Amino acid sequence: MPQRQHLFSLRLGHALREVLAEGYDRKAFLADLIAGATVGVIAIPLAMALAIASGVPPQYGLYTAIIAGAIVALAGGSRYSISGPTAAFVVILQPLTLKYGLAGLLLASVMAGVILIAMAYARLGRFIEYIPESVTLGFTGGIAIVIAVLQIPDFTGLELHDVPEHFIGKIIAIGSHLHQIDLSSFLTAGFTLAVMLVWPRLRTPVPPHLPALVLACLLGAFLAGIGMEVDTIGSRFHYLLADGTEAAGIPPFLPALEWPWDHVGADGQPLVLSFALVSDLLPAAFAIAMLGAIESLLCAVVLDGMSGKRHSANSELLAQGVANVITPFFGGITATAAIARSATNYKAGARSPIAGVVHALVVLLGLLLLAGALAYVPMPAMAALLMVVAWNMSEAHKSLKLIKKSPVSDVLVFLVCLSLTVFVDMVVAITVGVLLASLLFMKELAAITHVVEITDNKDFHHESLPANWKIFKVRGALFFAAADRIFGELAQHTRELDGIILHMRYSSYLDAGGLAAIEKLMAHCRQHNVQLVFSAWQFQPLKTLARARGDSLSPLDGSFPTLIDAINEAQDRDKRNEIK
């Protein structure tokens, strides 16, 4: 159908092609220039913070925003999406970095990109419709909790040398070191957090994290001046110059093209590319691809709701896949669409994907011109920034509304997804959540499938029935979880009857399980000499019955287009039986 074409289309640059086909003028370019510059300034500290949270130096987050941001904007299927590193990936990338180093993270990103491309060509983008909100709120809430906990050491200045992999272990390790809280770090983080919470009340167009970080740098410098040193990007991260000397902070240049596995592993040495390594990284790559697909398509859906436009789901998956294959060769980590930055892009007046390209260029200029200044950003301030990001991505207001107003089944799915994300694994959480939601949905659907006697109901017919005949209306989907129950119950009522008519107009779905249940009822009726007539099948059940029709007696052999026709058939059969 034309209105659903966006769910099946697949082409590189879908969004950009649409914009150009509609007409792109100087006014639109100026709007994109302003929007892209706005979101680019916002993206610089966020990209750095998310790279640090993922376990790698901050420049790799900037590389991601530059390269993946430009590629997805030019090749994607959503007009306003802004891509780069996102908070959702932290729970996957941080353990991956600890175990395999930067090289393993980059290689897993390439593998995830290949999976995303395969998903695009398999036209899987449309299946985002089938992920319930209880599942997405559950795993995003769980991710937010994990991210917030990961920031506690930097927020409080704790020095944890061996952080356990599992959540409970992290909590225990942090709790056992709380007596070592560094006052200067805690003051800086608390001050940054306070500015970010208060600033929006001033109703200025400047996003809160920019003044918060600037003021945090000034506070850090003041504390250092009175002998209270605060850990900064410059004190924690270093890079090598061309002459072999070490410099503080982040390098003010882009990396050269390099094989992802040639970067350092967890032991400080390059990885050896092998089948065993690829096999070990495959689960993480699959998790990255699944999360990237979900987040990028959810972002596109949100933007569609804001703008009234339609994205191409498969084209967006293809662009995300291409970006994640290419970006790691230039040092960039995993990327996907960022909902907050994309929404800001649209609200700032973006007209086309050109705004995404401008955003990438602004981040590039920030890297080249501001690298020295960025080295003074305090690490506790970055931790405070990420805590706010975690809170925003949790969408706590939606979660509370779901808990208060949704059915118990949705609340159960939400709590299971959240708990599994925190305590086990995000992929397990999504898989179990979708399966549990599906099972509970089938249970609810089966519960509303029922049979009602309408023998004497004048709303359906006025004709008289033969003696000892009854009419039953079947309402609801006849699938495996419901059909056997209702036809089993119906069979118990037929033993003392001469015949029944099943009115099927209100049942729009029939599967193999439902067909088997009908055939069982037919066999039961033959065994007890009960006549069985069907009326008013809908299209999908008719199609299923026609496909399954063979040499043996079929429900179609006793089916009639209307209830009146079925009643007439019952009367004719009764007359023939009287003649006999």
C-alpha positions as CSV (number, residue, x, y, z in Angstrom):
1,M,0.0,0.0,0.0
2,P,1.4,3.5,-0.9
3,Q,0.9,4.8,2.7
4,R,3.1,2.0,4.0
5,Q,5.8,2.2,1.3
6,H,8.2,3.7,3.7
7,L,8.3,0.4,5.6
8,F,9.6,-1.5,2.6
9,S,11.7,1.0,0.5
10,L,15.5,0.6,0.5
11,R,18.0,3.0,-1.1
12,L,21.0,4.9,0.0
13,G,20.4,8.6,0.5
14,H,16.6,8.1,0.6
15,A,15.9,11.2,2.9
16,L,18.3,13.5,1.0
17,R,16.8,12.4,-2.4
18,E,13.3,13.2,-1.2
19,V,14.4,16.6,0.0
20,L,16.1,17.5,-3.2
21,A,13.2,16.2,-5.2
22,E,10.8,18.5,-3.3
23,G,13.1,21.4,-3.9
24,Y,16.0,22.7,-1.7
25,D,16.8,26.5,-1.7
26,R,19.0,29.0,0.0
27,K,16.5,29.6,2.8
28,A,16.4,25.9,3.7
29,F,20.3,25.7,3.6
30,L,20.5,28.6,6.1
31,A,18.0,26.9,8.4
32,D,20.1,23.7,8.2
33,L,23.3,25.7,8.9
34,I,21.9,27.1,12.1
35,A,20.4,23.8,13.3
36,G,23.5,21.8,12.4
37,A,25.7,24.3,14.2
38,T,23.5,24.2,17.3
39,V,23.4,20.5,17.6
40,G,27.1,20.2,16.7
41,V,28.1,22.4,19.7
42,I,25.9,20.2,21.9
43,A,27.4,17.0,20.5
44,I,31.1,17.8,21.3
45,P,31.0,17.3,25.1
46,L,28.4,14.5,24.7
47,A,30.6,12.5,22.3
48,M,33.6,12.9,24.5
49,A,31.6,11.8,27.6
50,L,30.1,8.8,25.9
51,A,33.5,7.6,24.6
52,I,34.9,7.9,28.2
53,A,31.9,6.0,29.6
54,S,32.6,3.3,26.9
55,G,36.1,2.9,28.2
56,V,38.1,4.7,25.5
57,P,39.7,8.1,25.2
58,P,37.4,11.0,24.4
59,Q,38.7,11.7,20.9
60,Y,37.2,8.4,19.6
61,G,33.7,9.7,20.5
62,L,34.5,12.9,18.4
63,Y,35.7,10.8,15.5
64,T,32.4,8.9,15.6
65,A,30.3,12.0,15.6
66,I,32.3,13.4,12.7
67,I,32.4,10.3,10.4
68,A,29.3,8.4,11.3
69,G,27.3,11.6,11.7
70,A,28.1,12.7,8.1
71,I,27.7,9.2,6.5
72,V,24.3,8.6,8.1
73,A,23.0,12.1,7.3
74,L,23.9,11.7,3.6
75,A,22.9,8.0,3.2
76,G,20.1,7.6,5.7
77,G,16.3,7.3,5.5
78,S,15.3,9.9,8.2
79,R,15.6,13.7,7.4
80,Y,16.4,14.9,10.9
81,S,18.3,12.1,12.6
82,I,21.7,13.0,14.2
83,S,24.0,10.0,14.6
84,G,27.0,9.4,16.8
85,P,27.9,7.7,20.0
86,T,24.9,7.2,22.3
87,A,24.4,6.3,26.0
88,A,22.5,3.2,25.2
89,F,25.7,1.5,23.9
90,V,27.6,2.1,27.0
91,V,26.4,-1.1,28.7
92,I,27.7,-3.2,25.8
93,L,30.8,-1.3,24.9
94,Q,32.3,-0.7,28.3
95,P,32.6,-4.5,29.2
96,L,33.8,-5.1,25.6
97,T,36.6,-2.6,26.0
98,L,37.7,-4.0,29.3
99,K,38.0,-7.5,27.8
100,Y,39.3,-6.8,24.3
101,G,40.5,-3.2,24.3
102,L,39.8,-0.6,21.7
103,A,40.7,-3.0,18.9
104,G,37.9,-5.4,20.0
105,L,35.4,-2.7,20.3
106,L,36.2,-1.4,16.8
107,L,36.1,-4.9,15.2
108,A,32.8,-5.6,16.9
109,S,31.4,-2.4,15.5
110,V,32.4,-3.4,12.0
111,M,30.7,-6.8,12.5
112,A,27.6,-5.0,13.8
113,G,27.6,-2.8,10.7
114,V,27.6,-5.9,8.5
115,I,24.6,-7.3,10.5
116,L,22.7,-4.0,10.1
117,I,23.3,-4.1,6.3
118,A,22.0,-7.7,6.2
119,M,18.9,-6.6,8.2
120,A,18.3,-3.8,5.8
121,Y,18.4,-6.0,2.7
122,A,16.2,-8.5,4.5
123,R,13.6,-5.7,4.9
124,L,13.5,-6.0,8.7
125,G,13.0,-2.3,9.4
126,R,9.3,-2.6,9.5
127,F,9.4,-5.0,12.5
128,I,10.2,-2.1,14.8
129,E,6.4,-1.8,15.0
130,Y,6.2,-5.1,16.9
131,I,8.4,-4.2,19.8
132,P,6.1,-3.2,22.7
133,E,6.6,0.1,24.6
134,S,6.9,-1.9,27.8
135,V,10.0,-3.6,26.4
136,T,11.7,-0.4,25.1
137,L,11.0,1.5,28.4
138,G,12.3,-1.5,30.3
139,F,15.6,-1.9,28.7
140,T,16.2,1.9,28.3
141,G,15.4,2.3,32.0
142,G,17.8,-0.5,32.8
143,I,20.5,1.0,30.7
144,A,20.0,4.3,32.4
145,I,20.5,2.7,35.8
146,V,23.7,1.0,34.7
147,I,25.1,4.2,33.2
148,A,24.4,6.2,36.3
149,V,26.1,3.6,38.5
150,L,29.2,3.6,36.2
151,Q,29.5,7.3,36.8
152,I,29.7,7.1,40.6
153,P,33.5,6.6,40.7
154,D,34.2,9.7,38.6
155,F,31.4,11.7,40.3
156,T,32.9,11.0,43.7
157,G,36.6,10.8,42.8
158,L,36.9,7.1,43.8
159,E,39.9,5.1,42.5
160,L,38.6,1.7,41.5
161,H,41.4,-0.4,39.9
162,D,39.5,-3.6,39.4
163,V,35.8,-3.0,38.6
164,P,33.8,-6.2,38.5
165,E,31.9,-7.0,35.3
166,H,28.5,-7.7,36.9
167,F,26.2,-5.0,38.3
168,I,26.1,-6.4,41.8
169,G,29.9,-6.6,41.9
170,K,30.1,-3.0,40.8
171,I,27.7,-1.9,43.6
172,I,29.7,-3.8,46.2
173,A,33.0,-2.4,44.9
174,I,31.7,1.2,44.9
175,G,30.2,0.7,48.4
176,S,33.4,-0.6,49.8
177,H,35.3,2.5,48.7
178,L,32.8,5.2,49.6
179,H,35.0,6.2,52.6
180,Q,37.6,7.4,50.0
181,I,35.3,10.1,48.4
182,D,37.4,13.0,47.1
183,L,35.8,16.3,48.2
184,S,37.0,18.3,45.2
185,S,35.6,15.8,42.7
186,F,32.3,15.6,44.6
187,L,32.0,19.4,44.8
188,T,32.8,19.8,41.0
189,A,30.3,17.1,40.0
190,G,27.6,18.4,42.4
191,F,28.1,22.0,41.1
192,T,27.9,20.8,37.5
193,L,24.7,18.8,38.2
194,A,23.1,21.8,40.0
195,V,23.8,24.1,37.0
196,M,22.3,21.6,34.6
197,L,19.2,21.4,36.7
198,V,18.8,25.1,37.3
199,W,19.8,26.5,33.9
200,P,16.7,25.4,32.0
201,R,14.6,27.6,34.3
202,L,16.3,30.6,32.8
203,R,14.6,29.8,29.5
204,T,17.7,30.7,27.4
205,P,18.3,29.1,24.0
206,V,21.7,27.8,25.3
207,P,21.6,24.1,26.2
208,P,22.4,23.6,29.9
209,H,25.4,21.4,29.6
210,L,27.5,24.0,27.8
211,P,27.5,26.6,30.6
212,A,27.7,23.8,33.2
213,L,30.9,22.5,31.7
214,V,32.4,26.0,31.3
215,L,31.6,26.9,34.9
216,A,32.9,23.5,36.0
217,C,36.2,24.2,34.3
218,L,36.5,27.5,36.1
219,L,35.6,25.8,39.4
220,G,38.2,23.1,38.7
221,A,40.9,25.7,38.1
222,F,39.9,27.5,41.3
223,L,40.1,24.3,43.3
224,A,43.5,23.5,41.8
225,G,44.7,26.9,42.7
226,I,43.9,26.3,46.4
227,G,45.5,22.8,46.3
228,M,42.5,20.7,45.7
229,E,43.3,19.0,42.4
230,V,40.5,17.7,40.2
231,D,41.0,15.0,37.6
232,T,40.6,16.4,34.1
233,I,40.6,15.1,30.5
234,G,44.1,16.4,30.2
235,S,45.4,14.7,33.4
236,R,43.8,11.3,32.5
237,F,44.3,11.0,28.8
238,H,47.4,11.4,26.7
239,Y,48.5,10.9,23.1
240,L,51.8,10.7,21.2
241,L,53.1,13.5,19.0
242,A,55.0,12.8,15.7
243,D,58.4,13.1,17.5
244,G,57.4,10.4,20.0
245,T,56.8,12.8,22.9
246,E,53.6,12.6,25.0
247,A,51.0,15.4,25.1
248,A,48.0,15.8,27.5
249,G,44.4,15.7,26.4
250,I,43.1,14.8,23.0
251,P,45.0,15.1,19.6
252,P,43.8,18.0,17.5
253,F,43.7,16.0,14.3
254,L,41.9,13.1,12.7
255,P,43.4,9.6,12.7
256,A,44.7,8.0,9.6
257,L,43.0,5.0,8.0
258,E,43.9,1.9,10.0
259,W,42.7,-1.7,10.3
260,P,40.5,-1.8,13.4
261,W,42.3,-4.8,14.9
262,D,45.6,-3.1,14.7
263,H,44.6,-0.8,17.5
264,V,45.6,-1.9,21.0
265,G,43.8,-4.7,22.8
266,A,43.2,-5.1,26.5
267,D,46.8,-6.2,27.0
268,G,48.2,-3.2,25.1
269,Q,49.1,-5.2,22.0
270,P,47.2,-5.4,18.7
271,L,44.7,-8.2,18.3
272,V,45.4,-11.1,16.0
273,L,42.5,-11.4,13.6
274,S,41.2,-15.0,13.7
275,F,38.0,-17.0,13.4
276,A,38.1,-17.6,17.1
277,L,38.2,-13.9,17.8
278,V,35.3,-13.1,15.4
279,S,33.3,-15.9,17.1
280,D,34.0,-14.5,20.5
281,L,32.9,-11.0,19.4
282,L,29.8,-12.2,17.5
283,P,27.4,-12.0,20.5
284,A,28.5,-8.5,21.3
285,A,28.2,-7.5,17.6
286,F,24.7,-8.9,17.4
287,A,23.8,-7.0,20.6
288,I,25.2,-3.8,19.1
289,A,23.3,-4.3,15.8
290,M,20.0,-5.0,17.6
291,L,20.3,-2.0,19.9
292,G,21.5,0.2,17.0
293,A,18.5,-0.8,14.9
294,I,16.0,-0.3,17.7
295,E,17.4,3.0,18.8
296,S,17.8,4.5,15.3
297,L,14.3,3.4,14.1
298,L,12.7,4.6,17.4
299,C,14.4,7.9,16.9
300,A,13.1,8.1,13.3
301,V,9.5,7.3,14.6
302,V,9.8,10.0,17.2
303,L,10.9,12.5,14.5
304,D,8.1,11.4,12.2
305,G,5.6,12.2,15.0
306,M,7.2,15.7,15.5
307,S,7.5,16.6,11.8
308,G,4.7,14.8,10.1
309,K,7.2,13.2,7.6
310,R,7.8,9.6,6.9
311,H,11.2,7.9,7.2
312,S,12.4,4.8,5.2
313,A,13.2,2.2,7.9
314,N,15.3,-0.1,5.8
315,S,17.2,2.8,4.2
316,E,18.0,4.1,7.7
317,L,19.3,0.6,8.7
318,L,21.4,0.4,5.6
319,A,23.0,3.8,6.4
320,Q,23.6,2.9,10.0
321,G,25.3,-0.3,8.8
322,V,27.5,1.4,6.3
323,A,28.5,4.0,8.9
324,N,29.4,1.4,11.4
325,V,31.5,-0.6,8.9
326,I,33.4,2.5,7.7
327,T,33.8,4.6,10.9
328,P,36.0,2.1,12.9
329,F,38.6,2.2,10.1
330,F,39.1,5.9,11.2
331,G,39.0,5.2,14.9
332,G,35.3,5.9,15.5
333,I,33.3,3.7,17.9
334,T,29.8,2.3,17.5
335,A,27.2,4.9,16.3
336,T,23.5,5.1,16.0
337,A,20.8,7.9,15.9
338,A,20.6,9.9,19.1
339,I,17.0,10.8,20.0
340,A,17.8,13.9,22.1
341,R,20.3,15.4,19.6
342,S,17.9,14.6,16.7
343,A,15.0,16.2,18.5
344,T,17.1,19.3,19.1
345,N,18.1,19.3,15.5
346,Y,14.5,19.4,14.4
347,K,13.4,22.0,17.0
348,A,16.4,24.2,15.9
349,G,14.8,24.4,12.5
350,A,16.5,21.7,10.4
351,R,15.0,21.1,7.0
352,S,17.1,18.3,5.6
353,P,19.9,15.8,6.3
354,I,22.3,18.7,5.4
355,A,21.9,19.8,9.0
356,G,23.5,16.4,10.1
357,V,26.5,17.1,7.8
358,V,26.9,20.6,9.3
359,H,26.7,19.0,12.8
360,A,29.6,16.7,11.8
361,L,31.7,19.6,10.4
362,V,31.1,21.6,13.6
363,V,32.4,18.7,15.7
364,L,35.4,18.5,13.3
365,L,36.2,22.2,13.9
366,G,35.8,21.7,17.6
367,L,38.4,18.9,17.5
368,L,40.8,20.9,15.4
369,L,40.5,24.2,17.2
370,L,39.4,23.5,20.8
371,A,41.4,20.3,21.6
372,G,43.6,22.3,24.0
373,A,40.7,23.9,25.8
374,L,38.8,20.6,26.1
375,A,41.7,19.1,28.1
376,Y,40.6,21.3,31.0
377,V,37.2,19.7,31.3
378,P,36.9,18.0,34.8
379,M,36.1,14.3,34.8
380,P,33.6,14.7,37.6
381,A,31.7,17.2,35.4
382,M,31.6,14.7,32.6
383,A,30.2,12.1,35.0
384,A,27.5,14.6,36.1
385,L,26.7,15.2,32.4
386,L,26.2,11.5,31.8
387,M,24.0,11.1,34.8
388,V,21.7,13.7,33.4
389,V,21.8,11.9,30.0
390,A,21.0,8.7,31.8
391,W,18.0,10.3,33.5
392,N,16.7,11.7,30.3
393,M,17.0,8.5,28.4
394,S,15.2,6.6,31.1
395,E,12.0,8.5,30.4
396,A,11.0,8.0,34.0
397,H,7.7,9.8,33.5
398,K,6.6,7.4,30.9
399,S,7.6,4.4,33.0
400,L,5.6,5.7,36.0
401,K,2.6,6.3,33.8
402,L,2.9,2.7,32.4
403,I,3.1,1.3,36.0
404,K,0.1,3.3,37.2
405,K,-2.2,3.0,34.2
406,S,-1.2,0.0,32.1
407,P,-2.5,-3.6,32.4
408,V,-0.6,-5.9,34.8
409,S,0.9,-7.8,31.9
410,D,2.6,-4.7,30.5
411,V,3.9,-3.8,34.0
412,L,5.3,-7.3,34.3
413,V,7.1,-7.1,31.0
414,F,8.6,-3.7,31.9
415,L,9.9,-4.9,35.2
416,V,11.4,-8.1,33.7
417,C,13.1,-6.2,30.9
418,L,14.5,-3.6,33.4
419,S,15.8,-6.2,35.8
420,L,17.4,-8.4,33.1
421,T,19.1,-5.4,31.6
422,V,20.6,-4.4,34.9
423,F,21.5,-7.8,36.3
424,V,22.0,-10.0,33.3
425,D,22.3,-8.7,29.7
426,M,20.5,-6.3,27.4
427,V,20.1,-8.8,24.6
428,V,18.6,-11.3,27.0
429,A,16.3,-8.6,28.3
430,I,15.0,-7.7,24.9
431,T,14.6,-11.3,23.8
432,V,12.8,-12.4,27.0
433,G,10.8,-9.2,27.0
434,V,9.5,-9.6,23.5
435,L,8.7,-13.3,24.1
436,L,7.0,-12.6,27.4
437,A,5.0,-9.8,25.8
438,S,4.0,-12.1,23.0
439,L,2.9,-14.9,25.3
440,L,0.9,-12.5,27.5
441,F,-0.7,-10.9,24.4
442,M,-1.7,-14.4,23.1
443,K,-3.2,-15.2,26.5
444,E,-5.2,-12.0,26.5
445,L,-6.3,-12.6,22.8
446,A,-7.2,-16.2,23.6
447,A,-9.3,-15.0,26.6
448,I,-11.5,-12.7,24.4
449,T,-12.2,-15.4,21.8
450,H,-15.5,-17.0,22.7
451,V,-18.7,-18.6,21.4
452,V,-22.2,-17.1,22.0
453,E,-25.5,-18.8,21.3
454,I,-27.7,-16.6,19.0
455,T,-30.5,-19.1,18.2
456,D,-33.2,-16.8,19.4
457,N,-31.5,-13.5,18.9
458,K,-33.6,-11.4,16.5
459,D,-30.7,-9.0,15.8
460,F,-29.1,-11.7,13.7
461,H,-32.1,-13.5,12.1
462,H,-35.9,-13.9,12.1
463,E,-36.1,-17.3,10.4
464,S,-37.2,-20.3,12.3
465,L,-34.8,-23.2,12.8
466,P,-35.5,-26.9,12.6
467,A,-36.2,-28.5,15.9
468,N,-33.2,-29.3,18.0
469,W,-30.9,-27.0,16.0
470,K,-28.9,-24.1,17.5
471,I,-26.9,-21.2,16.1
472,F,-23.6,-20.1,17.7
473,K,-21.6,-17.0,16.9
474,V,-17.8,-17.3,17.0
475,R,-16.1,-14.1,18.0
476,G,-12.3,-13.5,18.1
477,A,-9.2,-15.0,16.5
478,L,-9.2,-18.7,16.0
479,F,-5.5,-19.5,16.6
480,F,-3.8,-22.3,18.4
481,A,-4.1,-20.8,21.9
482,A,-7.9,-20.2,21.7
483,A,-9.5,-22.5,19.1
484,D,-9.1,-25.9,20.8
485,R,-10.6,-24.5,24.0
486,I,-13.7,-22.9,22.5
487,F,-14.4,-25.8,20.1
488,G,-13.8,-28.3,22.8
489,E,-16.4,-26.5,24.9
490,L,-18.8,-26.3,21.9
491,A,-18.4,-30.1,21.4
492,Q,-19.8,-30.7,24.9
493,H,-23.1,-28.9,23.9
494,T,-23.7,-30.8,20.6
495,R,-24.3,-34.3,21.9
496,E,-28.1,-33.7,22.4
497,L,-28.6,-31.6,19.2
498,D,-29.4,-32.6,15.7
499,G,-27.4,-29.8,14.2
500,I,-25.6,-26.5,14.8
501,I,-24.8,-23.5,12.7
502,L,-21.5,-21.6,13.4
503,H,-21.7,-18.0,12.4
504,M,-18.1,-17.0,11.5
505,R,-18.5,-13.3,10.5
506,Y,-16.9,-12.0,13.7
507,S,-13.8,-14.2,13.5
508,S,-11.2,-12.7,11.2
509,Y,-8.2,-15.0,11.7
510,L,-7.6,-18.7,11.4
511,D,-4.3,-20.5,11.7
512,A,-3.2,-24.2,11.5
513,G,-4.1,-24.7,15.2
514,G,-7.6,-23.3,14.6
515,L,-8.0,-25.4,11.5
516,A,-7.1,-28.6,13.4
517,A,-9.6,-27.7,16.2
518,I,-12.4,-27.2,13.6
519,E,-11.6,-30.6,12.0
520,K,-11.7,-32.2,15.4
521,L,-15.1,-30.6,16.0
522,M,-16.3,-31.9,12.6
523,A,-15.1,-35.4,13.5
524,H,-16.9,-35.2,16.8
525,C,-20.1,-34.1,15.1
526,R,-19.9,-37.0,12.6
527,Q,-19.4,-39.5,15.4
528,H,-22.5,-38.3,17.2
529,N,-24.6,-37.7,14.0
530,V,-24.8,-33.9,14.5
531,Q,-25.1,-31.8,11.4
532,L,-22.6,-28.9,11.2
533,V,-23.0,-25.9,9.0
534,F,-20.8,-22.7,8.7
535,S,-21.8,-19.2,7.6
536,A,-20.1,-16.0,6.6
537,W,-16.4,-16.8,6.7
538,Q,-14.1,-13.7,6.4
539,F,-11.4,-13.5,3.8
540,Q,-8.3,-14.7,5.8
541,P,-10.0,-17.8,7.2
542,L,-11.5,-18.6,3.8
543,K,-8.0,-18.3,2.3
544,T,-6.6,-20.7,5.0
545,L,-9.4,-23.2,4.4
546,A,-9.0,-23.1,0.6
547,R,-5.2,-23.7,0.9
548,A,-5.8,-26.6,3.3
549,R,-8.6,-28.2,1.2
550,G,-7.9,-31.8,0.1
551,D,-9.7,-34.9,-0.8
552,S,-11.4,-35.4,2.6
553,L,-14.4,-33.4,3.9
554,S,-13.5,-29.7,4.4
555,P,-15.3,-27.0,6.4
556,L,-15.8,-25.3,3.0
557,D,-18.1,-28.2,2.0
558,G,-20.6,-27.1,4.6
559,S,-20.1,-23.3,4.4
560,F,-22.5,-20.7,3.1
561,P,-22.0,-16.9,2.4
562,T,-24.7,-15.7,4.8
563,L,-26.4,-16.8,7.9
564,I,-29.8,-16.9,6.1
565,D,-28.3,-19.3,3.5
566,A,-27.0,-21.5,6.3
567,I,-30.5,-21.5,8.0
568,N,-32.1,-22.5,4.7
569,E,-29.6,-25.3,4.3
570,A,-30.4,-26.5,7.8
571,Q,-34.2,-26.5,6.9
572,D,-33.5,-28.4,3.7
573,R,-31.4,-31.0,5.6
574,D,-34.2,-31.4,8.1
575,K,-36.8,-32.0,5.4
576,R,-34.6,-34.6,3.7
577,N,-34.2,-36.4,7.0
578,E,-38.0,-36.4,7.4
579,I,-38.5,-37.9,3.9
580,K,-36.0,-40.7,4.8
